[in-house]
Amino acid sequence: MKTLEPGSVTIGFVGIGKMGKPMSKNLRHGDYTVVAYDTRPENVKDVAADGVQEAESLADLASRADVVITMLPDSDVVDAVVDGSDGLSSHLDKGKLIIDMSSSYPIRTSILASRVEEKGLHLIGAPVSGGVVGAEAATLAIMPGGPKEIVDAAMPIFETLGKTIVHIDETPESGHAMKCVNNFLSATSLLASMEAMVLASKLGLDPEKALQVFNGGSGMNSATKDKWPRFLLPRDFTCGFSTGLMHKDLSMGSDLAREYGVAAFYLNQARQMYGLGVQKFGPDSDQTELLQMFEEWSGKKVGEPPA
């Protein structure tokens, strides 16, 4: 497959949401022509000033794109967009590539890749980690799965969007499997840090000093290093990843663990905690809002002066 270099390639981008907006902008700033489609046309208009062009339909996007990226909520939507009635696979020329950067269910990615391959197309999974902050800064961790020749051809696209790119395996679903494991670890670290910080506050310890100790010692994780100083201590619950989406990812992980016979005690506990968060705050709430559950249960807000 020919390398997908900037300056000569048109990327069709489907899904201009919290992640898709900055990612489509970065691709355009990286000298790719970008044609975007979203079921909410106003989302695409939000990136028009950056040179992102609007497609009227999936068929229109497919007719103009050399390669298509999907950044969508789940496998149901990905399946519908890629291979549903009047989906991308009905309109793309043979030999073209679809890169699913959504958090999709690995087994379904494998099935979808086989279906589109029968139509003469290629599909690889290349999910991301780093959230909206990483998408905006073009520092995402990207985990492509698929044949090395295809992943190598798409590498200039990945390098435009991210900083850490790891080719996981030759199978299209391997990247999505890795994303599932990564999100489990990320969510568990966030929950554990919330419980630890509430306990520290209950003991009368200064939260900023607690973070200094954690981040200079063995307690450091991505939540204590980034989410706490950036979002949680200022009580700015806008890290950009929803409670509902993380619950979906944890549910995928739990299902995979059951299918593969893995005892997943922490994973299932994290899934239940996020499920409580969805019930309490709604699926569109930011995952950092879960701190308020720990505070409510303990009767203590982080940073609140002793009674």
C-alpha positions in Angstrom: 0.0 0.0 0.0 1.2 3.5 -0.9 2.3 5.6 2.1 -0.4 8.1 3.1 1.8 11.2 3.1 0.6 14.8 3.9 0.0 17.1 1.0 -1.3 14.4 -1.4 -3.9 12.5 0.6 -7.5 13.3 1.4 -8.8 11.9 4.7 -12.4 11.3 5.3 -13.2 11.7 9.0 -16.4 10.3 10.4 -17.4 11.4 13.9 -16.6 15.1 14.8 -17.2 14.9 18.6 -15.0 15.7 21.5 -12.1 13.8 20.1 -12.9 14.1 16.4 -12.8 17.9 16.5 -9.2 18.4 17.6 -8.0 15.3 15.6 -9.5 16.6 12.4 -8.0 20.0 13.0 -4.6 18.5 13.6 -4.8 16.5 10.4 -5.6 19.6 8.5 -2.8 21.6 10.1 -0.6 18.7 9.2 -1.3 19.4 5.5 -3.8 16.7 4.9 -7.0 17.6 3.1 -9.8 16.6 5.5 -13.5 15.9 4.6 -15.7 15.3 7.6 -19.1 13.9 8.3 -21.2 13.8 11.4 -24.9 13.3 12.1 -24.8 16.7 13.7 -23.8 19.0 10.8 -23.1 21.8 13.3 -20.1 19.8 14.6 -18.5 19.9 11.2 -19.2 23.6 10.9 -17.2 24.1 14.1 -14.0 23.0 12.4 -14.7 24.7 9.0 -12.5 27.7 10.0 -9.6 25.3 10.2 -10.1 24.2 6.6 -12.0 21.0 7.3 -14.5 20.4 4.5 -18.1 19.2 5.1 -19.4 16.0 3.4 -23.2 15.9 2.9 -23.3 12.1 3.4 -21.2 9.0 3.9 -21.5 8.4 0.1 -20.2 11.9 -0.6 -17.3 11.5 1.9 -16.4 8.1 0.4 -16.3 9.6 -3.1 -13.8 12.2 -2.0 -11.5 10.3 0.4 -8.3 8.3 -0.1 -8.6 6.9 3.4 -11.3 7.1 6.0 -11.0 7.5 9.8 -13.9 6.6 12.1 -14.0 8.1 15.7 -17.4 6.8 17.0 -19.0 5.8 20.3 -19.1 2.0 20.0 -19.1 -1.0 17.7 -22.8 -0.7 16.9 -22.3 2.7 15.4 -19.0 1.7 13.7 -20.7 -1.3 12.1 -23.6 0.8 10.8 -21.3 3.5 9.4 -18.9 1.1 7.8 -21.0 -1.8 6.6 -24.6 -0.9 7.2 -27.2 0.0 4.7 -25.6 2.7 2.5 -22.5 2.6 4.6 -18.9 3.4 3.6 -18.2 -0.1 2.2 -21.0 0.5 -0.4 -19.2 3.5 -1.8 -15.5 3.3 -1.3 -13.4 2.1 -4.2 -11.6 -1.2 -3.8 -8.3 -1.1 -2.1 -9.1 1.8 0.1 -8.4 1.8 3.8 -10.7 2.4 6.8 -9.0 3.2 10.2 -11.3 2.7 13.1 -9.9 4.8 15.9 -13.0 4.3 18.1 -13.0 2.2 21.3 -14.6 -0.8 19.6 -15.2 -4.4 20.8 -12.2 -6.5 19.5 -14.2 -9.5 18.4 -16.6 -7.3 16.4 -13.6 -5.4 14.8 -12.3 -8.8 13.6 -15.7 -9.7 12.1 -16.1 -6.3 10.5 -12.6 -6.4 9.0 -13.3 -9.7 7.4 -16.6 -8.4 5.9 -15.0 -5.4 4.3 -12.1 -7.4 3.1 -14.6 -9.5 1.1 -15.6 -6.3 -0.6 -12.0 -5.5 -1.5 -11.4 -3.0 1.3 -9.0 -2.8 4.2 -9.9 -2.1 7.8 -7.5 -1.8 10.8 -8.2 -0.8 14.4 -6.1 2.1 15.8 -7.7 3.3 19.0 -6.1 6.1 21.1 -5.4 7.1 24.7 -4.8 10.5 26.1 -8.3 12.0 26.0 -9.3 15.4 24.7 -6.1 17.0 26.1 -3.9 14.6 24.1 -6.1 15.0 21.0 -5.7 18.8 21.2 -2.0 18.7 21.8 -1.5 15.9 19.2 0.2 13.8 21.8 -2.1 10.8 21.8 -0.9 7.3 22.4 -2.1 5.3 19.3 -2.2 1.5 19.2 -2.8 0.3 15.6 -3.5 -3.4 14.9 -3.3 -4.8 11.5 -0.9 -6.0 8.8 2.5 -4.2 9.1 2.4 -3.0 5.5 -0.9 -1.2 6.1 0.1 0.2 9.5 3.4 1.4 8.0 1.5 3.1 5.2 -0.7 4.9 7.7 2.1 5.9 10.0 2.4 9.5 8.8 -1.3 10.0 9.8 -0.6 8.5 13.2 2.5 10.7 13.7 0.4 13.7 12.9 -2.1 12.8 15.7 0.1 11.3 18.4 3.4 11.0 20.1 3.5 7.3 21.1 2.6 4.9 18.3 2.8 1.1 19.1 2.0 -1.4 16.4 0.3 -4.1 18.6 -0.1 -7.1 16.3 -0.9 -8.1 12.7 -4.6 -8.6 13.5 -7.1 -5.7 13.1 -8.6 -6.2 16.5 -5.4 -6.3 18.6 -5.3 -2.5 19.0 -8.9 -2.5 20.4 -8.0 -5.3 22.8 -5.0 -3.3 24.0 -7.2 -0.2 24.4 -9.7 -2.1 26.5 -6.9 -3.2 28.9 -5.4 0.3 29.0 -8.7 1.9 29.9 -9.3 -0.7 32.7 -6.0 0.3 34.2 -6.7 4.1 33.7 -10.1 3.9 35.3 -8.9 1.8 38.2 -6.1 4.2 38.9 -8.5 7.1 38.9 -10.9 5.5 41.3 -8.1 4.4 43.6 -6.7 7.9 43.6 -10.1 9.4 44.5 -10.4 7.0 47.4 -6.9 7.8 48.6 -7.3 11.5 48.4 -10.6 11.4 50.3 -9.0 9.3 53.0 -6.0 11.7 53.2 -8.5 14.6 53.6 -10.4 12.8 56.2 -7.2 12.3 58.1 -6.5 16.0 58.0 -3.7 15.9 55.4 -3.2 18.6 52.9 -4.2 17.4 49.4 -1.5 19.3 47.6 1.2 17.8 49.8 -0.4 14.4 49.4 0.0 14.7 45.6 3.6 15.8 46.0 4.3 12.6 48.0 2.4 10.4 45.6 4.1 11.9 42.5 7.5 11.7 44.0 7.1 8.1 45.2 5.5 4.8 44.6 1.9 6.0 44.5 2.2 8.0 41.3 -0.2 7.2 38.4 -1.7 9.1 35.5 -4.5 10.4 37.7 -2.3 11.8 40.5 0.1 13.2 37.9 -2.3 14.8 35.5 -6.0 14.6 36.4 -5.7 15.7 40.0 -3.7 18.9 39.5 -5.5 19.8 36.2 -9.1 18.9 37.0 -9.8 17.5 40.4 -8.1 19.8 42.9 -9.6 22.9 41.1 -12.9 21.0 41.0 -13.1 21.6 37.2 -14.7 18.3 36.2 -14.0 18.6 32.5 -11.2 16.0 31.7 -13.2 15.2 28.5 -14.0 11.5 28.9 -17.5 10.7 29.8 -18.6 8.3 32.6 -20.8 6.5 30.2 -18.1 5.8 27.6 -15.7 4.5 30.3 -18.5 2.3 31.7 -18.9 1.0 28.2 -15.2 0.2 27.8 -15.1 -1.4 31.3 -18.1 -3.5 30.3 -16.2 -4.7 27.2 -13.2 -5.6 29.3 -15.4 -7.5 31.7 -17.1 -9.4 28.9 -13.7 -10.3 27.4 -12.3 -11.4 30.7 -15.3 -13.7 31.1 -15.0 -15.1 27.6 -11.2 -15.8 28.1 -11.5 -17.2 31.6 -9.7 -14.4 33.4 -10.5 -13.6 37.0 -11.1 -9.8 36.9 -11.9 -8.7 40.4 -10.7 -5.1 40.1 -12.1 -4.7 36.6 -15.6 -5.8 37.7 -15.4 -3.5 40.7 -14.4 -0.5 38.5 -17.3 -1.4 36.2 -19.7 -1.3 39.0 -18.4 2.0 40.3 -18.8 3.6 36.9 -22.2 2.1 36.7 -23.1 3.9 39.9 -21.7 7.1 38.4 -23.9 6.7 35.3 -26.9 6.3 37.5 -26.1 9.3 39.7 -24.7 11.8 37.2 -25.8 10.5 33.8 -23.8 8.9 30.9 -22.7 12.2 29.5 -21.1 13.4 32.8 -17.4 13.7 33.0 -15.7 10.7 34.7 -13.9 13.1 37.2 -17.3 13.8 38.7 -17.1 10.4 40.4 -15.0 12.0 43.1 -18.2 13.5 44.5 -19.5 10.0 45.2 -16.5 9.2 47.4 -16.9 12.5 49.2 -20.6 11.9 49.8 -19.9 8.5 51.2 -17.2 9.8 53.6 -18.8 13.1 54.4 -15.7 14.9 53.5 -14.7 17.1 50.5 -11.1 17.0 49.3 -9.4 20.2 50.5 -12.2 21.1 52.8 -10.9 22.5 56.2 -11.2 20.2 59.2 -14.5 20.6 61.1 
